[in-house]
């Protein structure tokens, strides 16, 4: 709701045509149904096009629920974008989300590209609210008279990101005021620096409903370093994290471009890489 309030109040372009999309993850029962109804009714009251999608699959055994939901959400949003004839998908990632992401990546170990955190744009997905805190987004919603719905799972401390959000960052802010904004600024600087070392040319990764696909012919144009970086960031985008993934896994995936169709590389978190006819698929492990 906050992002919609931001667009309604700012209208960055007079010719901007807005639509509202909602993804139901089938994880929160009646609460999720309530959210769907609220978003649909609000879009209709504002005279905006509305589209929704419901995830039908479930996380595989051992698969991170967060990573599964993220991959399913982005795949669903892309389908809705194409179906609705929209140019872009805008998400409500905020400065707070950016700070959490950068801090988690530092804690797990990362390089320059990882420090870039959540990118302002990834393909057809744009994130115009990265410079605003969550409270500023909520204020944008209130300023337009829009309701603000809170996902109850955001308070579930079983999830590491929630503990960082509710315990670690508040403690850091209390000790070092402005800590989150400085982390977000670090992400911007890292993105600018990493841009000069990123592989150039057309994107070779496509996120589909069952995973991430790389065109082998396009990968052949890249150096080993560029290819490993592309695989790392693609998996991070699709899964939401790189937990358990090592350099050995990445190099085995990179080697798939020269393997025969049918070759498989097991990955942590219930994922795998596999060679298809002309593509490499990286996604949830398929049952035999």
C-alpha positions in Angstrom: 0.0 0.0 0.0 2.9 2.3 0.8 4.3 2.1 -2.8 0.9 2.8 -4.3 0.5 5.8 -2.0 3.9 7.0 -3.2 2.9 6.7 -6.8 -0.5 8.4 -6.3 1.0 11.3 -4.4 4.1 11.8 -6.5 3.0 10.8 -10.0 6.6 10.8 -11.3 5.3 11.0 -14.9 2.0 12.4 -16.0 1.6 9.7 -18.6 2.3 6.9 -16.1 -0.3 4.2 -16.3 -0.6 2.3 -13.0 -1.9 -1.2 -12.3 -2.0 -3.2 -9.1 -0.8 -6.8 -8.9 -1.0 -9.2 -6.0 0.5 -12.7 -5.4 -1.2 -15.0 -2.9 1.4 -17.5 -1.5 -1.1 -19.9 0.0 0.9 -19.8 3.3 -1.2 -17.6 5.7 -4.8 -18.9 5.4 -7.6 -16.4 6.1 -5.1 -13.6 6.6 -3.8 -14.0 3.1 -7.3 -14.1 1.7 -8.1 -10.9 3.6 -5.1 -9.2 2.0 -6.1 -10.3 -1.4 -9.6 -8.9 -0.9 -8.3 -5.6 0.5 -5.9 -5.0 -2.4 -8.5 -6.0 -5.0 -11.2 -3.8 -3.5 -8.8 -0.8 -3.2 -7.6 -1.1 -6.8 -11.2 -1.1 -8.0 -12.1 1.9 -5.8 -9.3 3.8 -7.4 -10.3 2.7 -10.9 -6.9 0.9 -11.4 -6.5 -2.4 -13.3 -6.0 -5.3 -10.9 -4.4 -8.7 -11.5 -3.7 -11.5 -9.1 -2.0 -14.9 -9.0 -2.1 -17.7 -6.5 0.9 -20.0 -5.9 -0.2 -23.6 -6.2 3.0 -25.5 -5.5 4.6 -26.0 -2.0 8.2 -25.7 -0.9 10.1 -29.0 -1.4 11.5 -30.9 1.5 14.5 -29.0 2.8 13.8 -25.9 0.7 13.8 -22.5 2.3 10.2 -21.2 2.5 11.5 -17.7 2.0 13.5 -18.6 -1.1 10.6 -20.6 -2.5 8.1 -17.8 -1.9 10.5 -15.2 -3.5 11.1 -17.3 -6.6 7.4 -18.0 -7.0 6.4 -14.4 -6.4 8.7 -13.0 -9.1 7.8 -15.6 -11.6 4.1 -14.9 -11.0 4.6 -11.1 -11.2 6.4 -11.6 -14.6 3.4 -13.6 -15.9 1.0 -10.9 -14.7 3.1 -8.2 -16.3 3.1 -9.9 -19.6 -0.6 -10.8 -19.4 -1.5 -7.2 -18.5 0.7 -5.6 -21.1 2.7 -3.6 -18.5 6.2 -2.5 -19.1 7.6 -2.8 -15.6 6.9 -4.3 -12.2 7.5 -2.0 -9.2 8.1 -3.5 -5.8 8.1 -1.8 -2.4 11.5 -2.7 -1.2 12.6 0.0 1.2 15.8 1.4 2.8 15.2 -0.9 5.7 15.1 -4.0 3.4 18.3 -2.8 1.8 20.1 -2.4 5.2 18.9 -5.9 6.3 20.1 -7.4 3.0 23.6 -5.8 3.1 24.1 -6.7 6.8 23.1 -10.4 6.2 25.5 -10.6 3.2 28.4 -9.2 5.2 27.7 -11.7 8.0 27.6 -14.6 5.6 30.6 -13.4 3.5 30.3 -11.6 0.2 32.1 -9.7 -2.5 31.6 -6.3 -4.1 28.5 -7.4 -6.1 27.0 -8.8 -2.9 27.5 -5.5 -1.1 25.4 -3.9 -3.8 22.4 -5.5 -2.0 19.0 -5.0 -3.6 19.4 -3.4 -7.0 17.2 -0.5 -8.1 16.4 -2.3 -11.3 16.7 -6.0 -12.3 15.4 -6.7 -15.7 11.7 -5.6 -15.8 11.6 -5.2 -12.0 12.1 -1.7 -10.5 12.4 -0.7 -6.9 11.7 3.0 -6.6 11.4 3.1 -2.8 14.9 2.0 -1.8 15.7 5.5 -0.6 12.8 5.6 1.8 12.4 3.9 5.2 9.5 1.6 5.9 7.9 4.3 8.1 8.1 6.8 5.3 6.3 4.3 3.0 3.6 3.8 5.6 3.3 7.6 5.9 2.8 7.8 2.1 -0.1 5.3 2.4 -1.7 7.2 5.3 -1.3 10.5 3.4 -3.5 9.1 0.6 -6.0 7.5 3.0 -4.9 4.0 2.1 -5.0 1.1 4.6 -1.8 -0.5 5.6 -1.8 -4.3 6.1 1.0 -6.1 8.0 2.0 -9.6 7.1 2.0 -11.5 10.5 5.0 -13.6 9.4 7.2 -10.5 9.5 7.0 -10.9 13.3 8.1 -14.5 13.3 11.5 -14.6 14.9 12.2 -18.1 13.5 13.3 -16.3 10.3 16.8 -14.9 10.5 15.8 -11.7 8.5 13.1 -10.9 11.0 15.5 -11.2 13.9 17.9 -8.9 12.1 15.0 -6.5 11.5 13.6 -6.5 15.0 16.7 -7.0 17.1 20.0 -6.4 15.4 19.3 -3.3 13.4 17.4 -1.5 16.2 20.4 -2.2 18.5 22.8 -0.9 15.9 20.7 2.2 15.3 20.6 2.9 19.1 24.4 2.6 19.3 25.2 4.2 15.9 22.4 6.5 14.8 22.1 6.5 11.0 23.5 3.0 10.7 20.8 1.7 8.3 21.2 4.7 6.0 25.0 4.2 5.9 24.5 0.6 5.0 22.2 1.6 2.2 24.7 4.2 1.0 27.4 1.5 1.0 25.1 -0.6 -1.3 24.8 2.3 -3.8 28.6 2.8 -3.9 29.2 -1.0 -4.3 26.6 -1.2 -7.1 28.4 1.7 -8.9 31.8 0.1 -8.4 30.6 -3.4 -9.4 29.0 -2.0 -12.5 32.3 -1.5 -14.2 33.3 -5.2 -13.6 29.9 -6.7 -14.5 29.6 -8.8 -17.7 28.1 -6.7 -20.6 25.7 -7.7 -23.3 22.2 -9.0 -23.3 20.9 -10.8 -20.2 21.4 -14.6 -20.4 19.2 -15.6 -17.4 15.4 -16.0 -17.6 13.3 -16.7 -14.4 10.6 -19.1 -15.3 8.0 -20.9 -13.1 10.3 -23.8 -12.3 13.6 -22.1 -12.0 16.3 -19.9 -13.5 17.5 -20.7 -17.1 20.8 -19.7 -18.7 21.4 -19.8 -22.5 24.6 -21.8 -23.0 25.4 -19.9 -26.2 25.4 -16.6 -24.4 27.5 -18.0 -21.5 30.1 -19.1 -24.0 30.8 -15.4 -24.7 31.9 -14.7 -21.1 35.1 -15.3 -19.2 35.1 -17.7 -16.3 35.0 -14.8 -13.8 32.1 -13.2 -15.6 30.2 -16.4 -15.8 30.7 -17.3 -12.1 29.5 -13.8 -11.1 26.4 -14.2 -13.3 25.6 -17.5 -11.8 26.1 -16.3 -8.2 23.9 -13.2 -8.7 21.3 -15.1 -10.6 20.9 -17.7 -7.8 20.9 -15.0 -5.2 18.1 -13.2 -7.0 16.0 -16.4 -7.5 16.5 -17.9 -4.1 17.0 -14.8 -2.0 20.3 -16.0 -0.5 23.4 -18.1 -1.2 23.2 -20.2 2.0 25.4 -23.2 1.7 26.6 -22.4 -1.9 30.4 -22.7 -2.3 32.8 -21.9 -5.1 32.9 -25.6 -5.9 29.1 -25.6 -6.5 29.4 -22.5 -8.8 32.3 -24.0 -10.8 30.3 -27.3 -11.2 27.4 -25.2 -12.5 29.6 -23.3 -14.9 31.0 -26.6 -16.2 27.4 -27.6 -17.3 27.7 -25.4 -20.3 30.1 -28.0 -21.9 28.3 -31.1 -20.6 25.8 -33.3 -22.4 22.1 -32.8 -21.7 21.0 -34.7 -18.6 24.0 -33.7 -16.5 22.9 -32.7 -12.9 24.7 -30.8 -10.1 23.1 -31.1 -6.7 22.9 -27.9 -4.7 22.2 -27.0 -1.1 18.7 -26.1 0.0 16.9 -28.7 -2.2 18.1 -27.1 -5.4 20.0 -28.4 -8.4 21.5 -27.4 -11.7 20.9 -29.4 -14.8 21.9 -29.3 -18.5 19.0 -29.1 -21.0 19.4 -29.1 -24.8 20.7 -25.5 -25.1 20.1 -24.2 -21.6 21.1 -24.7 -18.0 18.3 -24.9 -15.5 18.9 -23.9 -11.8 15.9 -24.5 -9.5 14.2 -26.7 -6.9 15.2 -30.3 -7.2 12.8 -32.4 -9.3 11.6 -35.6 -7.9 12.7 -38.7 -9.9 
